[in-house]
Amino acid sequence: MSGAYCIACKNKYGPLARCMFHRFPKDIERCKEWALLCHRPNLAYMEPGVCYRTYRLCSAHFKPTQYIGKRLIDNAKPSIFNWSNSSQIDNKTNLTLEPEEIKRLPSQIKGEHFYLR
């Protein structure tokens, strides 16, 4: 995982890292949900295996209650973000959705296109 970094902030993996890094879920619906919660809708239509192998989220984006020891619980969702700092947002893929919209969106994703209402 050398050179890996968190896709939602500037934290980088390495011997001096102050956080843990987590792979995206292999489950297609959870992978899409994580991508949308991270404001990375471009990842929502990728194969979950690609996201699992390529992208990481750091522990700064998960509440302590979502851990058992150092492992995330099975249904953990990233929920801590500082979107007010524009340097942490990928402006090409930035998307702000209400929680209800996020719940509906995974079923609206078709192929490589997003259908937003």
C-alpha positions in Angstrom: 0.0 0.0 0.0 3.0 2.3 -0.4 2.0 5.7 -1.7 -1.6 5.2 -0.8 -3.7 8.1 0.4 -7.2 8.8 1.5 -9.5 9.8 -1.3 -11.5 12.2 1.0 -8.6 14.1 2.6 -4.9 14.6 2.5 -3.9 11.8 4.9 -1.3 9.6 3.4 -0.3 6.1 4.4 3.2 5.6 5.7 5.2 4.9 8.9 4.3 8.2 10.3 0.6 8.0 9.6 -1.7 8.8 12.5 -4.6 6.9 11.2 -5.7 3.6 9.8 -6.6 3.0 6.1 -9.6 1.0 5.0 -10.4 -0.5 1.6 -13.7 0.1 -0.1 -16.3 -2.7 0.5 -16.5 -5.5 -2.1 -20.3 -5.4 -1.9 -21.7 -3.4 -4.8 -24.4 -1.4 -2.9 -22.1 -0.5 0.0 -19.3 0.4 -2.4 -21.6 2.8 -4.2 -22.8 4.3 -0.9 -19.3 4.9 0.3 -18.4 6.6 -3.1 -21.4 8.9 -2.8 -20.8 9.7 0.8 -17.2 10.7 -0.1 -18.4 13.0 -2.8 -16.8 10.7 -5.5 -19.8 9.7 -7.7 -17.3 8.7 -10.4 -16.4 5.7 -8.3 -20.1 4.7 -7.8 -20.3 3.0 -11.2 -16.9 1.3 -11.0 -16.7 -2.4 -10.3 -16.4 -2.8 -6.5 -13.3 -5.0 -7.0 -11.5 -2.0 -8.6 -12.4 0.3 -5.8 -11.4 -2.3 -3.2 -7.9 -2.7 -4.8 -7.3 0.9 -5.7 -8.9 3.4 -3.2 -8.7 3.9 0.5 -10.5 5.9 3.2 -8.7 6.8 6.5 -10.1 6.3 10.0 -10.6 10.1 10.3 -13.9 9.6 8.4 -15.4 6.9 10.7 -16.9 7.4 14.1 -15.3 5.4 17.0 -18.5 3.5 17.5 -18.0 1.9 14.0 -15.0 0.0 15.2 -14.4 -3.3 17.1 -10.8 -3.0 18.1 -9.0 -1.8 15.0 -11.5 -3.3 12.5 -14.6 -1.6 11.1 -17.9 -3.2 11.8 -19.6 -4.8 8.8 -22.1 -2.0 8.1 -19.7 0.9 8.8 -20.2 4.1 6.8 -17.9 7.0 6.5 -19.6 10.0 8.0 -17.0 12.6 9.1 -16.0 15.0 6.4 -14.8 18.6 6.3 -16.3 19.7 3.0 -15.9 23.4 3.9 -12.2 23.1 2.9 -12.4 23.3 -0.9 -8.8 21.8 -1.2 -10.2 18.5 0.1 -12.9 18.3 -2.6 -12.4 17.0 -6.1 -14.2 19.7 -8.0 -14.7 17.5 -11.0 -16.7 15.0 -9.1 -18.1 17.0 -6.2 -21.7 16.1 -5.5 -23.9 17.1 -2.5 -26.9 15.0 -1.8 -29.5 14.8 0.9 -29.5 11.5 2.9 -32.8 10.5 1.3 -31.3 11.1 -2.2 -28.3 8.9 -1.3 -30.6 6.1 -0.3 -32.3 6.2 -3.6 -29.4 6.9 -5.9 -27.7 3.4 -6.0 -30.7 2.0 -7.7 -30.8 4.9 -10.2 -27.2 4.3 -11.4 -27.3 2.6 -14.8 -24.0 1.6 -16.5 -21.7 4.6 -16.7 -24.4 7.3 -16.4 -26.0 9.0 -13.5 -29.6 9.8 -13.5 -30.2 12.5 -10.8 -33.7 13.9 -10.2 
